[in-house]
Every structure is written in structure tokens, then in C-alpha cells.
Amino acid sequence: MYILTDKDVLNELVNAAQRGVKIRIILEYRVEIKDLLKIARYLDRENIQLRWSQDKYKLTHSKMMIIDKKKVLIGSINFSKSALENNREVGIIVEGEIVKEYLNEFEKDWQNSVPYMKELS
């Protein structure tokens, strides 16, 4: 996830995790976000699995969310207050067989990403 700073989105993720929903997020550490480590610690405390993006690419600029292994939200949307309220963004939800391709790519990225370590944040 390139940018994940919107408080409402963060709180909904935490609410879902508290209901038992398994949430895994790959955060981009190379983007300059003032509270990135604070956000990471908050999500980790709430049992959301985190990893840092891999160095294979200049940036992990993707914005997607896989929901229940059945739907994928793909788009230009950063999950920031500005993007959600002020920007002209686009997103599409896809379903069906193509979801498997996005799941496979996410799993590869998850395996190649850097584990989040509390003691380093």
C-alpha cells in the first residue's frame, strides 16, 4: 500500500481485525509519511499483519485490496484523507477467475517483503 493514513480507513481495518478478519498489509516504507511508524505500530498492536515493501522495485506504488479472496479493488486511490476527499481518483472492483491472479501476485509480494519487526520501529 503506497499511502495508508486516513483515520477512518485505519479504524475500519482495526474494527474488522477485532471481529476476526485476517488482514495483511504491505506498507511502502520509502514514501515520506510523517507518522508511518506510528501507524505501523498501531496496526500491529491491533493484530494486523504487516510487512515492509521489498527493494526489488523503486517503489511499491500499487493500490489494491483483496476482499475475502473473491473481490479485488484496484485503482489509483491512496487511502489518505486528501485522496478520498479531494482528489480525482478511480477504482474498480473485479470478481471471478482473475482474482486468483491478484492473489498469486500478492502472495509473491508478501513472501518477498520484509517482515515488520517491533523492535526496529
N, C-alpha and C positions, 0 to 999 in steps of 0.2 A: 504494500500500500504506500503510495507516494506521500500523501499527506492525510493524516487522521488526527484532527484537532477539534472537531465540532463536539461540544459538550453533550448535546442531545444524542448524537450518534454514539459517543463513548458510553453514555449512561444506558442506552438501549442494548448495547453489546454486553455490558455488565449485567443488566436485568436478565438477558437471555442466558448468560452463563450461570446465574443464580438459579434459573429454572432447570438447569441441567443440560443446556445446549452446548455441544462441543464447539468451541471457537478457536481457530488458529489464524494468526495474523503474521505476515512477513512485513516488517517495517523497514522503510528506506532510511538508513542512518546518515546518508550523505546530504540530505536536504537540511537546510538551516531552519530548524524549528526551535524556538526558544525553550519550550517545555517538553521536548521529545523524551528525555529520560524520565521526567516526572510522569508523563503519560504512560510510558512503558512500565514503570513501577506500579502505577495504579491498575493497569490491566492485568499485570502479573499477580498482584495481590488478590484480584478477583477471579483467579484460576483460568485466565485466558492464556492459551499457549502462544508464546511469542518467539520469533526468530528475527535476526537482522538479515537484510538482503545480502546476496553474495557479491563478490567483487568481480565476477566474470564479465559483468556489464558495467558501463559507465554509471548508469542509474537503473533502478527498477522503477519504471515510470508507469507501470500498469495500474489500472483502477478496475478491479473486478471483485465480485463477491459471489461465492458459490453457496447456494442455499439448499440444504437437505440433499445434496448430490443430485438434485433434479432440475435446478434452475441456475443460470449464471447471469448476473448483472455485469455488463461490460460497457464502458464508456469513458468519457473524459472527466468524470466527476471526481474531484478530490473531496474528501469528507471533512471539509473545513466550513466554517460559518460563511466566509466570503463566497466560496464556490457554490454553496447550497442556496444562498440568498441573493447574491449579486451578479454572479457570472452567467453567461450563456453556455450551459453545459448540455451534454447529450448522453443518454444511456439507453441501452436496450436489454431486455431480458430474453434469453434464449432457453429453449427446452428441447428435449428429445435426445437423440443419439449424440449430437455434437457436444453435449455436456461432458461426456466421457473424455473427450479430447482436452477440455479445460481442466478436468480433474487430474488427468495424467500430467499435464504441464505444471499444475500447482504442486503435485506430489514431487515431481523432479525438483522444482524450485525449493520446496520445503526441505528435501534431503540435502540440497547443496547450499542451503543458507546456514548462517552462523547461529548456533544456539544462544538464546538470551541467558545471560548469567547475572544474577542479582548482585553478586559481589563486585561486578565491574560497572554497575550503573549508579 
